[in-house]
Amino acid sequence: MPRWLSQASQALGRRPSNVPVPFELPCVCGGRVVGLRREDHQQLTCKQCGTLVFILPLDVYPQPKPKRSRSQKKKKQGDGNATDVADESVVRPRVRDRVRNQARSARERVKKARTRAKGIAIRVARRQREFVTPVRWVVSAVLVCMAAPGAWVVRQNRAGSAEETPNSAPERGYDALRRGDFTTAATEFEEACAALDLLAREDSRAPHLRQMLREATAASRLATASLVDILQDADPESAPPDDDGNQVERSFGPRYRESWIVMEAILQRVPSLDGESRLQIDYPLMAGDLPVSIDAELPAFHQLPHFDDSREVIFAAQLKSDRLSGPKKDRWLISLQPESAFLWTDADNLRALGFEEDRVNSRDRQQRILAEQSQLLEVFPP
């Protein structure tokens, strides 16, 4: 029988003891009624005032046992729980064996992993030793010793050639410009600028040579049609239509993509949708029924001194794309390659491109614009 059931049966079957139980109750008059409880209730009279006092009978429930000390509890448990201890003696070894087996398995897995890692490390070290042999070390050292002087000789030869290039190549480039051969001029000036970069030279001629390279490159790759014809040749499939079915942005066709334009124009500050001003160039012709403008937010124009309304410029840049602009999409806006744009400085190259100077005012205006831009870029002829 379980221990708790036997203890409950013993407690319920216990009889009340015959030990006298005294009582002492206060009366309303301040006196006290004393005596012994009986199995039945009592009604006693106060000796001072004669008031009846009701006395409860003896308690029919058994009295609880007094609390035992911890040592007595351990002794009792040792004497009365022999069966439980025997059961636990059977269960505990099972749990202990299971824990030991799990720990043993974990140690074996760790040992196997360490053995495997050690084997991999040994194989890698063996392969490295097989690859890096003394003979190979010697061969590598010999090759390095042979290559280092060769590289030094090549560098010295290139430096020696570069010393002559900034003197000879520009002369050939200027001759090509005078003949109107911009392709040859671009090649010669590119060679000269590469030599300057190799020698890390930044003398007074360097800015002018780099400017001649930019102008010759733009002139040799100049677009062969007007902007109106270029707009008509723009690829209509290069960008999806907007919500209204209109083409919002298009790339130029293969004939004019990355072609250059050289323009004398009026740079204007116009308000934008975000409330700030932006730079723009209004083209004097129409493409169909819509006017044409050029987006002039280019790094080259940010070099110019600040102006409020407008300023005359002569510049070159590569074409990028065009799109409909304005709140009502009623204007063509041409975008240029930002990194390609630069200010023009040489009057002879400008005349070679066919810019008209049949009027004195036009010639003087161009000379003034080019002089201002040369002064700004610090580009002066040698």
GINORBEL-V409570 format. One record per pair of residues at least 12 apart in sequence whose ideal C-beta (glycine too) atoms are under 8 Angstrom apart, sorted by the first residue. I is the first residue (numbers start at 1). J is the second residue. Records with the same first field share a line. If there is no record, write none. Layout:
I: J  J
This chain:
3: 80  81  84
11: 62
14: 62
15: 62
16: 58  59  60  61  62  63
17: 62  63
20: 36  37
21: 36  37  58  59
22: 34  35  36  37
23: 35  36  37  55
25: 53  55
27: 46  48  49  51  53
28: 49  51
29: 46  48  49  51
30: 48
31: 46  47  48  49
33: 46  53  55
35: 55
37: 55  56  57  58
38: 57  58
39: 57  58
40: 57
41: 54  55  56  57
42: 54  55  57
43: 55
158: 198
159: 198  199
161: 195
162: 194  195  198  199
163: 195  199
165: 191  192  194  195
166: 192  195  196  199  201  205  209
169: 188  189  191  192  195
170: 188  189  192  205  209  212  382
172: 184  188
173: 185  188  189  192  212  216
174: 212
176: 188  216
177: 212  216  348  349  352
178: 348
180: 352
182: 216  217  219  220  352
183: 216  220
185: 212  216  220
186: 213  216  217  220
189: 209  210  212  213  216
190: 213  217
192: 209  213
193: 206  209  210  213
196: 209  210
204: 380  382
205: 382
207: 377  378  379  380
208: 379  380  381  382
211: 342  345  346  377  379
212: 346  349
214: 316  342
215: 316  344  345  346  349
216: 349
217: 260
218: 260  262  316  342
219: 260  262  349  352  353
221: 258  259  260
222: 259  260  261  262  353
223: 256  259  260  261  319
224: 255  259
225: 255  256
226: 285
227: 261  283  285  287  292  334
228: 285  286  287  292
230: 252  253  256  259  319
231: 287  292  322  332  334
232: 287
233: 252  253  255  256
234: 250  251  252  253  321  322
235: 250  251  252  253
236: 250
238: 250  251  321
239: 251  323
242: 329
244: 329
246: 324  329
247: 324
248: 323  324  329
249: 321  322  323
250: 321  322  323
251: 320  321
252: 319  320  321  322
256: 319
257: 319
258: 318  319  337
259: 318  319
260: 316  317  318  319  340
261: 316  317  318  319  336
262: 314  315  316  344  350  353
263: 281  294  314  315  316
264: 312  313  314  355  366  369
265: 281  283  294  312  313  314  315
266: 281  282  310  311  312  313
267: 279  280  281  296  301  304  307  310  311  312  313
268: 280  281  282  309  310
269: 307  308  309  310
273: 327
278: 295  296  297
279: 296  297  298  301
280: 293  294  295  296
281: 293  294  296
282: 294
283: 334
287: 332
290: 324  330  331  332
291: 331  332
292: 331  332  334
293: 325  331  332  333  334
294: 333  334  336
295: 333  334  335  336
297: 338
298: 315  317  336  338  341
299: 338  339  341
300: 315  317  341  342  343
301: 313  315  341
303: 343  376  377
304: 343  376
305: 376
312: 365  369
313: 343  369  373
314: 343  344  350  366  369  370  373
315: 341  342  343  344
316: 340  341  342  344
317: 336  337  340  341  342
318: 336  337  340  341
319: 334  336  337
320: 334  335  336  337
321: 334  335
322: 334  335
323: 335
343: 373  376  377
344: 370  373
345: 370  373  374  377  379
346: 370  381
347: 366  367  370
350: 366  370
